[in-house]
Amino acid sequence: MKSLSDLNGIDDIMAPSTMGINDVSLNKLVGDLLDLNTQRLTLLGNSSEKSAP
């Protein structure tokens, strides 16, 4: 199993249930992390559009 530091990006994170780990709380946390990262990328994209001349 890869550690988070070994991943190329957060998009490489898979739901624990795909690896046979059936923990509802952990699956929700990973889902929340991916959702927050999507929001982060959206905000970063919006901020770069505003700063472009």
C-alpha positions, 0 to 999 in steps of 0.5 A: 500500500502506498503512503500519501507521500508516495502519491503523485497527487491527491487524485491518486487516492482510492476509496479504502473500500476498493482495497477491502477496507470497509470503514464507513467513517474512513470512506467518508473522510477520503471522499471529503478530502477529494471534494475539498481538493476539487474545491481548492483546485477550482478556487486556484483556477479562479484566482489565476484568472483574476490575476491575469492581465 
